[in-house]
Amino acid sequence: MIHTRQRSKRGQISEFGASLAVVLPITIYCLFVAAETAQLFMINSALNVCAAQAARLLSIAYMADPAGTMANPEKYFAQVKFLNLVQSSKQFSIPAGTAGWNTDTTPPTVTVQVTFASGQNGSPVLPNPDPLLLSPKLVMNTTATTGLE
């Protein structure tokens, strides 16, 4: 009887070890995927904040100097930064035509687009860690529209 119980315990331990060898890597991979997804949401949220801030700065500047603000928005884009994500005024743009400066509507509006490209414009390679291998091709865009004052 003792002999059978030892064999049974050895079988349980080896079965647990085999199960752990299969389940543990999958669990760790899922945790890294969850962390990467959280980073992508954080990047998107930061881009939304930066686009809204840039649009607001342009809206306020437009009130004082409409022609100058429309001709040189980079001056205002340079004031908007977000640590490790938005580092350069080159990341901002105003869409062409009435999609950007729309002064014919009531109220008139300005739309600003901000782009994050992993490893470009002084930004680090994100997401990190990268189990889904998104870093080399990660480009995220977001826009914000604000009424002109």
C-alpha positions as CSV (number, residue, x, y, z in Angstrom):
1,M,0.0,0.0,0.0
2,I,2.8,2.4,0.8
3,H,4.5,1.6,-2.5
4,T,1.3,2.5,-4.4
5,R,0.9,5.8,-2.5
6,Q,4.5,6.9,-3.4
7,R,4.0,6.1,-7.1
8,S,0.7,8.1,-7.0
9,K,2.5,11.1,-5.5
10,R,5.3,10.9,-8.0
11,G,2.6,10.8,-10.8
12,Q,0.9,13.8,-9.3
13,I,4.1,15.8,-9.1
14,S,5.1,15.0,-12.7
15,E,1.6,15.8,-13.9
16,F,1.7,19.1,-12.1
17,G,5.1,19.9,-13.5
18,A,3.9,19.1,-17.1
19,S,0.8,21.2,-16.6
20,L,2.9,24.1,-15.2
21,A,5.3,23.9,-18.2
22,V,2.3,24.4,-20.5
23,V,0.2,26.9,-18.5
24,L,2.9,29.2,-17.1
25,P,4.4,30.4,-20.4
26,I,0.8,31.1,-21.7
27,T,0.0,33.0,-18.6
28,I,3.1,35.1,-18.7
29,Y,2.5,35.9,-22.4
30,C,-1.0,37.0,-21.6
31,L,0.3,39.3,-18.9
32,F,2.7,40.9,-21.3
33,V,-0.1,41.3,-23.9
34,A,-2.2,43.0,-21.3
35,A,0.7,45.3,-20.4
36,E,1.2,46.2,-24.0
37,T,-2.5,46.9,-24.5
38,A,-2.4,49.2,-21.5
39,Q,0.5,51.1,-22.9
40,L,-1.3,51.6,-26.2
41,F,-4.3,53.0,-24.4
42,M,-2.0,55.3,-22.4
43,I,-0.4,56.5,-25.7
44,N,-3.8,57.2,-27.3
45,S,-4.9,59.1,-24.2
46,A,-1.8,61.2,-24.2
47,L,-2.2,62.0,-27.9
48,N,-5.8,63.1,-27.3
49,V,-4.6,65.5,-24.5
50,C,-1.8,66.9,-26.7
51,A,-4.1,67.4,-29.7
52,A,-6.7,69.2,-27.6
53,Q,-4.1,71.4,-26.0
54,A,-2.6,72.4,-29.3
55,A,-6.0,73.1,-30.8
56,R,-6.8,75.2,-27.7
57,L,-3.6,77.2,-28.0
58,L,-4.3,77.9,-31.7
59,S,-7.8,79.0,-30.8
60,I,-6.6,81.5,-28.3
61,A,-3.8,82.8,-30.6
62,Y,-6.3,83.1,-33.5
63,M,-8.2,85.7,-31.5
64,A,-5.2,88.0,-31.3
65,D,-3.7,87.3,-34.8
66,P,-5.8,85.2,-37.2
67,A,-3.5,85.5,-40.2
68,G,-0.3,84.9,-38.3
69,T,-1.7,81.9,-36.4
70,M,-2.9,80.3,-39.6
71,A,0.4,80.9,-41.3
72,N,2.7,79.7,-38.5
73,P,1.0,77.2,-36.2
74,E,4.3,75.4,-35.5
75,K,5.1,78.2,-33.0
76,Y,2.2,76.9,-30.9
77,F,2.8,73.3,-31.5
78,A,6.3,73.6,-30.0
79,Q,4.7,74.6,-26.7
80,V,2.9,71.2,-26.4
81,K,5.0,68.3,-25.0
82,F,4.2,65.0,-23.3
83,L,7.1,63.1,-21.8
84,N,8.5,60.5,-24.2
85,L,5.5,60.6,-26.5
86,V,5.1,64.1,-28.0
87,Q,8.6,65.7,-28.3
88,S,8.5,67.7,-31.5
89,S,6.3,70.1,-33.3
90,K,6.8,67.9,-36.4
91,Q,4.3,65.4,-34.8
92,F,1.5,68.0,-35.3
93,S,-0.4,68.9,-38.4
94,I,-3.5,70.7,-39.5
95,P,-5.5,68.8,-42.0
96,A,-5.9,70.4,-45.4
97,G,-8.8,72.5,-46.5
98,T,-11.9,73.0,-44.3
99,A,-11.0,69.8,-42.3
100,G,-8.3,71.9,-40.6
101,W,-9.1,75.6,-40.4
102,N,-12.8,75.9,-40.9
103,T,-13.6,79.6,-40.7
104,D,-16.8,79.4,-42.7
105,T,-18.9,77.6,-40.1
106,T,-20.6,78.9,-37.0
107,P,-18.7,78.7,-34.8
108,P,-15.4,78.6,-36.7
109,T,-13.1,75.7,-35.8
110,V,-9.6,74.4,-36.0
111,T,-8.7,70.7,-36.1
112,V,-5.2,69.5,-35.0
113,Q,-3.8,66.1,-35.7
114,V,-1.0,64.6,-33.7
115,T,1.0,61.5,-34.6
116,F,3.1,59.1,-32.6
117,A,5.5,56.9,-34.5
118,S,7.5,54.5,-32.3
119,G,11.2,55.5,-32.2
120,Q,10.8,58.7,-34.2
121,N,10.9,62.4,-33.4
122,G,12.8,61.8,-30.2
123,S,10.3,59.2,-28.8
124,P,11.4,55.9,-27.5
125,V,10.5,52.6,-29.0
126,L,7.1,51.8,-27.5
127,P,5.4,49.6,-26.5
128,N,8.1,47.9,-24.3
129,P,7.9,45.0,-23.7
130,D,6.6,44.1,-27.1
131,P,5.3,40.5,-27.3
132,L,3.0,41.3,-30.2
133,L,6.0,42.9,-32.2
134,L,4.1,46.1,-32.8
135,S,7.0,48.5,-32.2
136,P,8.6,48.7,-35.7
137,K,5.3,49.6,-37.4
138,L,3.4,51.4,-34.6
139,V,1.9,54.7,-35.8
140,M,-1.0,56.3,-33.9
141,N,-2.9,59.4,-34.9
142,T,-5.5,61.4,-33.1
143,T,-7.3,64.7,-33.8
144,A,-9.0,67.3,-31.7
145,T,-11.3,70.1,-32.9
146,T,-11.8,73.4,-31.0
147,G,-13.9,76.4,-31.7
148,L,-12.0,79.6,-32.6
149,E,-12.3,82.5,-30.2
